[in-house]
Amino acid sequence: MKKRLAPFLENIGESTAACLVAMVQGNILAVTLAHWAVAAQTGIFAGAAASVAMFFIKTTVRWRIAIVLAVTTAIVDYLVHPGQLGPGATEAILTGLGAGALSLVVGSVVARVRKR
């Protein structure tokens, strides 16, 4: 159970964090409860979508997982709240890229810790 729940929670956390940072354009001091609510909604939906996609893809390759999370986060972010940053889907794309980058970093750190 723990092996199945951990990646799901990791996906939610990475998507939520990326969304939160993109919404406030990096100014963490500007975060409000409303920002948290939207970021959590985005994170839950994107994390769930990415987890379902990865179940069907059946991959453990870190960069593939990061791409799946980036794409699902960008799509869900755009659907949950079209951005205020730049034209159209700019904020959603940046949020997806952030989630993918976080996925790579966190996944690499977790893998190194497990090897010790």
C-alpha positions as CSV (number, residue, x, y, z in Angstrom):
1,M,0.0,0.0,0.0
2,K,2.8,2.4,0.9
3,K,4.5,1.9,-2.4
4,R,1.4,2.8,-4.3
5,L,0.4,5.8,-2.1
6,A,3.9,7.4,-2.0
7,P,4.1,8.3,-5.7
8,F,0.5,9.5,-5.7
9,L,1.2,11.9,-2.8
10,E,4.5,12.9,-4.4
11,N,2.7,13.9,-7.6
12,I,0.1,15.9,-5.7
13,G,2.8,17.7,-3.7
14,E,4.9,18.6,-6.8
15,S,1.9,19.8,-8.8
16,T,0.6,21.8,-5.9
17,A,4.0,23.5,-5.2
18,A,4.6,24.3,-8.8
19,C,1.1,25.8,-9.1
20,L,1.5,27.9,-6.0
21,V,4.8,29.3,-7.0
22,A,3.6,30.2,-10.5
23,M,0.4,31.8,-9.2
24,V,2.3,34.3,-7.0
25,Q,5.1,34.6,-9.7
26,G,7.7,33.4,-7.2
27,N,6.7,35.9,-4.4
28,I,6.0,33.3,-1.6
29,L,5.1,36.2,0.8
30,A,2.0,36.9,-1.4
31,V,0.5,33.5,-0.9
32,T,-3.1,33.6,0.5
33,L,-5.6,30.9,1.5
34,A,-7.3,31.4,-1.9
35,H,-4.0,30.6,-3.6
36,W,-3.6,27.5,-1.5
37,A,-7.1,26.4,-2.3
38,V,-6.6,26.7,-6.1
39,A,-3.1,25.1,-5.9
40,A,-4.4,22.2,-3.9
41,Q,-7.3,21.7,-6.3
42,T,-4.8,21.7,-9.2
43,G,-2.4,19.4,-7.4
44,I,-5.0,16.8,-6.5
45,F,-6.5,16.6,-10.0
46,A,-3.1,16.7,-11.7
47,G,-1.5,14.2,-9.3
48,A,-4.4,11.8,-9.7
49,A,-4.3,12.1,-13.5
50,A,-0.6,11.6,-13.6
51,S,-0.8,8.6,-11.3
52,V,-3.5,7.0,-13.5
53,A,-1.5,7.7,-16.7
54,M,1.7,6.2,-15.1
55,F,-0.3,3.1,-14.1
56,F,-1.1,2.5,-17.7
57,I,2.4,3.5,-19.0
58,K,4.1,1.3,-16.3
59,T,7.3,3.2,-16.2
60,T,9.8,3.8,-13.5
61,V,12.1,6.0,-15.7
62,R,12.4,9.3,-13.8
63,W,12.4,11.6,-16.9
64,R,9.3,9.9,-18.3
65,I,7.5,10.3,-15.0
66,A,8.5,14.0,-15.0
67,I,7.1,14.5,-18.5
68,V,3.8,12.9,-17.7
69,L,3.5,15.0,-14.5
70,A,4.4,18.2,-16.4
71,V,1.9,17.6,-19.2
72,T,-1.0,16.6,-16.8
73,T,-0.2,19.5,-14.5
74,A,-0.2,22.0,-17.4
75,I,-3.5,20.7,-18.7
76,V,-5.2,20.6,-15.3
77,D,-3.8,24.0,-14.3
78,Y,-5.3,25.6,-17.5
79,L,-8.7,24.0,-16.9
80,V,-8.8,24.8,-13.1
81,H,-7.9,28.5,-13.6
82,P,-6.7,30.1,-16.8
83,G,-3.7,32.2,-15.8
84,Q,-3.1,35.8,-15.1
85,L,0.6,35.6,-16.3
86,G,1.0,36.4,-19.9
87,P,-1.2,35.3,-22.9
88,G,-3.4,32.3,-22.8
89,A,-1.8,29.2,-21.4
90,T,1.6,30.7,-20.4
91,E,1.1,30.2,-16.6
92,A,-0.2,26.7,-17.1
93,I,2.8,25.8,-19.2
94,L,5.2,27.3,-16.7
95,T,3.4,25.4,-13.9
96,G,3.8,22.2,-15.8
97,L,7.5,22.8,-16.4
98,G,7.9,23.6,-12.7
99,A,6.1,20.3,-11.7
100,G,8.3,18.3,-14.1
101,A,11.4,19.9,-12.7
102,L,10.4,19.3,-9.2
103,S,9.6,15.7,-10.1
104,L,13.1,15.2,-11.5
105,V,14.8,16.8,-8.5
106,V,12.6,15.1,-5.8
107,G,12.8,11.7,-7.6
108,S,16.6,11.9,-7.8
109,V,17.0,12.9,-4.1
110,V,14.6,10.1,-3.0
111,A,16.5,7.5,-5.1
112,R,19.8,8.6,-3.6
113,V,18.4,8.4,-0.1
114,R,17.1,4.9,-0.7
115,K,20.5,3.7,-1.9
116,R,22.1,4.6,1.4
